[in-house]
Amino acid sequence: MSGELASFEVDGYQLVYQDLGEGTPVLLVHGSLCDYRYWQWQLRASASATG
């Protein structure tokens, strides 16, 4: 679980994502006044959860 950021381009826009854990992907969308760090506690807990 490295937590490094990666990115790709869609229609001229750079999209950045963080890939943590294993299993079914979950997409978390933050509001306009924050970034991926808003989810830091949920990301770590979800990435390490088993089930």
N, C-alpha and C positions, 0 to 999 in steps of 0.2 A: 504494500500500500504506500506508494511513493507520494501521491498528492501533488505531483508536478502539474502545472498548467500546460495545456496543449491548445491548438487552435486550427481552424480551417476557414476558408472563405466561401461565402454563399452570396451570390448576386452582388459582388463588390463589397460586402461587409465581412469584417473579421469576427468570427465567433470563437470565444474562448471557453474551454471547459476543463473540468477536473475529473479524472477517472479514479475512483476509490473503491476498494472492495471487490466482491464477486457477486454474481447472481443477476437477477432482473434489474435492468437500469431504471433509475428514478430521475426525473427531471425536476429540479427546483428552480423556480423563477423568482428573482428578487425584484424589488421596486426600483424606481429610477434613481433614487438617492443613495443607493448602497451598491455593494458588489458581492462577489462570491464569499467574502469573509463573513458576511451576515449569517451564513449557515454553518459556521465553523463547528459549533457544538453538535448540531444535528448530523453533519457529514461524518464526523469521526464515530459517533455512536451508531449510525446506520451502517457504515462501512464495516464495522467490526461485529455487527449482529449476525447471529446464525439463525437459520430457521427454515 
